Amino acid sequence: MEKILCGVDIGGTKLSVALMTTSGKIIDKCIDCDHAEKTECGLTDQVKANIIKLLHRNNFKESDLLGIGIGCTGHIRFKDGIIITISNLKGYKCYPLRDAIQSSFKIPVILDNDANAQALGEFKFGAGKGFNDMIFLTISTGIGAGIIINKRLHRGMTGTAGEFGHTIIEPDSDLICTCGNKGCLMAVACGMALPHLFQKKMKEGKVSKLRLPSDFDYTRIDGKLLKQGLDIDDPVSKEIILDSGRYVGIGIYNIFQALNPSLIVLGGGLLSWGDFYLGQIRKTFYELARDMMYDPIEIKVSDIGPDAGVIGAASLPIELC
Amino acid sequence: MEKILCGVDIGGTKLSVALMTTSGKIIDKCIDCDHAEKTECGLTDQVKANIIKLLHRNNFKESDLLGIGIGCTGHIRFKDGIIITISNLKGYKCYPLRDAIQSSFKIPVILDNDANAQALGEFKFGAGKGFNDMIFLTISTGIGAGIIINKRLHRGMTGTAGEFGHTIIEPDSDLICTCGNKGCLMAVACGMALPHLFQKKMKEGKVSKLRLPSDFDYTRIDGKLLKQGLDIDDPVSKEIILDSGRYVGIGIYNIFQALNPSLIVLGGGLLSWGDFYLGQIRKTFYELARDMMYDPIEIKVSDIGPDAGVIGAASLPIELC
């Protein structure tokens, strides 16, 4: 019988575990939303139990698995399989999650950053199929990314390569990133910047059609609200979306100059802004790249769907296949 | 007898050809400064003649060579061995230099960008020895770079990867790069920015100890002049050097976040500013990277010496060895 894969996607709000065929089809999955309340050991046990539950209810044995891939939010020391730190879950300072899971299984367990895992999933089963190099960017509250070079993930020394979100593109910006630095791409361009950008437009005297109450808490401004603004042709929402698109376009241009990839794939929540957003990203990129782009670079949207995280995680054991 | 290598370094002002051992020792070399006046075919003939001259006068035959490596200024389409464009030499639009040289030799001829070649030379025989990944930056009038990943050059789709000098770090800067874009790293940080930066300080009312005549042509401000300023403790020269160091530090930080390499090697004319400059680069980098640097990254100075260009070119045929 053909072997199958197991993927575990550990996010800030959701823990997903799935069984998947080697051609990228989900066989079965389970999703928990209570993992953030648990200790490191509690989460480890929950992951193990979910894997075993899925194997049992689908009549598989551990030996039917090629391996278990774990994509986890936060910074991962790849070679050692250690979570260095996670900003959106309590604890997890230097926690050896890979070995903690591995202790219950004989098949290989691989732990990587969730953006790397998603990049690999997209490369194997999504928009990246057939390419040799690819950069994957996921744009939501922050910006995560994964780099594929010669069909493999480039992880760098520690395993934290691909942090394009923390590259600085406005050194003297008044927008400060969660990392503490000024003018990181993610601080000026994506979800975390939206409340500030909206308030700035209000202070400039711009009028929004969103008709927010006078006591509105601007920290609640997010991509979904601006999508509503876009849908009702709100000029303030549209300006902010265009500003974000310009910065992401500059970010992609910088990636183009640095790595000269043939494909850039975009995913993440802010892509729900659709062609209005994507058009601005592409326009900014092509205006900057102009005659320095000697071969066409493709900018595609992720097409792997809502299971991208767990599909990516499950593809980690077959990275080198 | 052990095989040897031949390197050809084509710059804007100098054409160097050398024979080298496989351990990176120059056997003999010749340098011409009249190549910029020649046609594409004229330069091709000059390169061929210099290679043959060096072989003859050192009693080598073509079959003693492992290969000929050419490092050339400008944009190179690596796979096709074509010069796409050179900004500091006339002509050379889509000129197939590799095949033009290859037509006279049986041993393999490899053509690459000069910064890539230098990066490889530094990796094989200089500061990069013993590392797995390395980013090489050469900072002079512009900024060139080469990326080594898993002991090989990463060239990207066309072959133009490593153009960190054209990554944008001040999108609304009033400094325009030779490429036409605003706020490229090289436009704000290196040789081409110096005249503008000096004039700006003058307009701000700063007083330079360099005592330039009132009719001084500020476009003549270069790294050498600021080195004189540094040596006499000129506050204006020192401020500009610190500003440049800050930008290069940010550029290196961005490379760290993007690629997480274990080593960054710096070369090029502006390094003559010494520890005052290097200290500012390192300080800026470490202040930004702080607790996000989980493994130590080394920032070293190129130690391959004045023959770096031709040593790099000669190392191209043994890239995969």
Interface residues (C-beta under 8 A of the other chain):
Chain A: H75 R77 I84 D133 I147 I149 H154 R155 G156 M157 T158 G159 T160 A161 G162 E163 F164 G165 H166 T167 I168 I169 E170 P171 C179 G180 N181 R246 Y247 I250 Y253 N254 I255 Q257 A258 L259 N260 P261 S262 L288 R290 M292 Y294 D295 I297
Chain B: H75 R77 I84 D133 I147 I149 H154 R155 G156 M157 T158 G159 T160 A161 G162 E163 F164 H166 T167 I168 I169 E170 P171 C179 G180 N181 R246 Y247 I250 Y253 N254 I255 Q257 A258 L259 N260 P261 S262 L288 R290 M292 Y294 D295 I297
